[in-house]
Amino acid sequence: MTNIRLGFVAMSMELQNASPSKTMTYKQFSQLQNREAGLRKLERISLANVTNTLRILKHAAAHDIAFYRMTSRIIPLANHGDLLDWDYISPLADALQEMGQFARKNKMRLDFHPDHFVLINSPKKEVLKNSLKTLKLHYKLLKNMGIDTMHRCVMHVGGNYKEADVALERFVQNWAYVPVQIQKMIMLENDDTSFTMADVLYLCEKLQIPLVFDYHHHLAYHHDENWTQHWPRVVESWKQSPLPLKIHISSPKNERQFRNHADYVDTDMFFDFLKEVKGSVEQIDCMIESKKKDLSLFQLMRDIKERKDVEIIDGASFRLK
């Protein structure tokens, strides 16, 4: 049997006034006459984001949710070129440690998904340099939370720049510039416009990176690839990871806007996938990328409880019979 654990992304739609990604633009910062006062304001915003993230973790734990993706926008302007002397970690150290302690105590899997501008395969050196800075920020946050950094950041391959094969090889070449501790932090995901499951598996196998399979993305962009044929390779990519195999789940908004995420998960579509992978691994962690976040998870579990082919474990996980 295979255990399925559900998680959600960043925001809670149920909690009030709990945004983990409050921000300040550089324009707003630069308009402040006192730079030190501006930095203190940034620190207050960042602390509020960390505090709200902890609130969301407590909300998740209360509903048996042990899988959560943190927002990458916890610390606004952290990597801005004019603020590189800002020590943003020290004022947050206690709050980050508390958040990490709570996650460990409740056996929660936490990870990140850096924004689309993080491009390891970019042909521009400056873009690669900034991408590495952003990845180091994620690494520092995890380390200061006391979280094992292994396989905690899922990324897309990047742009195909109209030459997918060349872009894949550029990823391999640029990988040499990525510090080893950052390399170990990364997982790769197939996307819906540029790189198929087979494309990403090529990189994962060559560079020993786990593949986060996105079924919705595969349906949107696949070049007639048979995903079930490649599934054993996905399983193999996770063999050296301390974490269970991870996938992304979402459903198309509609036929015309197929790539857009719907508010909720189509249960039948989800189980079309699950029936094919049942028994292939002991556990699969499924990150829900629907628009309604935690509300989507709650609705999905209500739907699943009506099925005869599952055994409910708790409020956010079940076992395939």
N, C-alpha and C positions, 0 to 999 in steps of 0.2 A: 504493500500500500504506500501511497505517497501523501505526505502531509503538505498542505498549502497554507502559507501564512500571508496575510494581506497587510499592506501599508499604504500610506498616503503622503502627499507632497506639501511641504512648507506651511501653507495656510490651513487654519481650521475655519470652516464655514459655520460652525456651531458656537464657538467661543466668541464673545464680544470684546472689542478693543484689545485684540491680541496679535496685531500684525508683527511678524518677526523681521520685516524688511522696510521699516521706516527709513527715510533717506534725507539727504541734503545734497543739492547739486553743487558743483564747483562754482557756478555763478553766484549762488547764494552765499557760499563760503567766502568768495573773493570780495563780496560787497560789505563784509563785516570789517570795521576799521581796526579791530584788535585781533591779530592772528591767534594769539593764545586763547582768547575767549572763543574764537571759532573752533579751535581744537577741543576745548572743553565741551562745547556744544555737540561736536561730533561724538565725543566719548559718551555723553548722556544718551544720544540717539542709539549708539551701539549697545550700551548697557540695557536700554529698553528692549532692543531686539533680542538680546540674549535672555533677558528675563521673560519675555513673551514666548521664546522658544521653549524655555523650561515649563511655562504654563501649558503649552501645547503637549509637551511630553507627559505631563501629569494627566492631562485630559485623555491622551492616547492610552496611557497605562490603565486608567479607570475603565476603559472599554476593551481591555485585553489586547490592545494594539502594540506590538513589539517591533515594528518596522516603520521607520520614518525618515524621509529625506529632508534635511535641513536646507533652508534657502542659502544661496551663495551671496546674498546681499545683506548679511548681518552687519558688516562694517562698511558703511559708505565711504567712498573716496580713499580707501586704504592703500590702493596702488597708484594713486594720482601722482604724476611726476613732480608736482610742487609740494607733496606731503610725504616724501620718502623718509624724512627725518622723524616722522610721527611714530612714537611707540604706542601703538593702539592696543597691544596685548596686556601690558601691565595694569591699566585701570579695569580690565575685564577678567583678570586672572582668577579671582575668587568666584565670580559668577560662572565662568567657564568650567571651573573645577566642580562646582556644585551640579551643573548640568551633566557633566560626565559621570559623576558619582551616582546620580539618579538613574542614568541610562544603564550603567553597569549593574546596579542593584536590581533593576527590573529586567535585566537581560535583553535590552533593546538593541536592535541593529540600526545604527545611524549612518547615513552617508550623504553625499553631495552630488549635484549635477551642475558643474560650472557652465556659465552662459555660453551662447553660441559663438562669441568672439574669441574663445579660447581655441586656437587652431594650431596644433602641432605640425600639420602638414602645409602650413602657409609658405609660399615662396618668398615672403617678405621677412627679413631678419628682425625688424622691429616688432612685427606681429608675434613672431615666435618668442621674442624676449618678453613681451608683455604677457603672453600666455603662460610662460614659466613663472612669472611673478605672481599671477593669479593662482596658479596651482600651489605655489609655496604658501600663499595666504591660507588656503584650505588645509594644507599640511600643518601649519602652525596652530590653527584653530583646533584640529583634532588632537595634536600633541598636548596642548594646554588643557584639553578636556580629559586627558588620560585615556583616549580611545586609540586602540590599535589602528594604525593608518593603512594596513593592508587591504587593498581593494575597497576603497571608500569613495572614489570619485568616478562616476560614469561619464563618458564623453562620446561625442560623435567623432568620426575620423576627421571631418573638416570639409573643406570645399573640394569639388572635383576639378574645378578650373577648366572644364570642358575636355579634360584628358584624365579619365579616372585611373588608368593604369599608371600614368606618370605621378598622379597625386598620391597613390598608394605607396609608390616607391619613395616619394619625398618624405612621407611619414616615417618610413624605415630609416632613411638617412637622418632626419631631424631627431629621431628617437635617441640618437647618440648624444645629443645635447641635453637631454632630460636627466637630471640627477637620479641616481639609482633609487633613493628613498621615494622620489616622486613617481618613478616608473612603477614601483610596487603598489602605489596608491590607486592606479588607474585601471578601469574597466572600459571596454569599448562596446558601442551599441550600433546596430544597423539602423539606417535612417530611411526616410520616406521619399527622398529625391535624388540622392547621389551615390550611396554605397549600399549594396545589397548584403544579405546575410553571408553569401559566399565571399564577397569582397572583404568583409570585416573578419571572417574566419581566417582568411589568408594572413592578415596582420596578426591576429590573435595566436595562431599557431607558430608563426615565424618569431614573434617577440614574447611569447608566453604570457598573454594577457587574457583574462576571462571575457567571454562574450555575454553581454546582457541582451537577450533576444527580445525584440519588440514585435509581437505578432501583428498588430495594427500597421506598423510601418512596413512589415513584409507584404501584407496584402496590398498596400498602396504602391510598393516599388519592389519588384522581385525578378524581373526578366525571366519569368516562367521557371524559376528555381523551385524545386520541391523541398520545402523546409523540413519535412519529416526525415528526408534522406540525410540532411545535414545535422539533425538533432544530436546524434551520438557524438559528433565533433564538439557541439556546444557543451555537452556534459563533460567531455574530456578536458575542455578548456578550464573547468573549475576544479579539477582533481587536486591541484596544489594550493587551493585557497582554504583558509580557515573558516570561511563563510559558506552557507548554503548557496546553491545556484540561484541566480536572480533573473527575473524577467520584468518587462513592463507590460501593463495591460491598459487598454483604452478601447473605445469604439468610435467609428466614424460619426461625425455630426449628422450627415445625410449622404446620399449618393453623389450629389453635386459638390459637396464640400467634404469629400471622403477623407482627406488628410487631417481635417480639423477634428479636435477631440470633442466628443459628446459630453453632456453634463454627467451622465451615468454610464455604467458598464452594461453592455448587452450580455446577459447571463448565458444565453444560448451560444453566442460567439465565443465567450470565454471557455465554455465547456467543450466546444468543438476542438479547441486547442488542448485542453486538459486530458481529454480521452485519448489523445495521441501520445501523450508523454507519461501517462500513468504507469507507475512501476519502474520508470527509468532512473529515478533518484529517490532518496528517502524524503527530501524536503525541497520545495520550491518557494522562494520568497517573491511575492508578486506586488510590485509597486504600481498602484492605481494612479493613472495620469489624467483622470477625468476632471472636468471643470469644477465639479461640486466637492472635490477633495474628500474630507472625512465623511460627509453626508453620502457620497457615492459608495464609500466602503460600507456604511451602515445599511444602505439600501441593498447592496449586493449580498450582504450576509442574510438579510431578511428573505431575499429571493432563494438563496442557497438552502436555507432551512426548510424550504418547501420541497426540496428534491429528495428522491429515494436512493440516489446513488452516492450519498456522502454520509459521513459521520461527523457531527459537529464536535470540535474540541473545546472552543471557547468563543468569545465574542468576535474574534477576528481571524480564526483559523479553523480548518476542517480537514478531514481525511477522505481521500477518494477510496471508495469501496472496490 
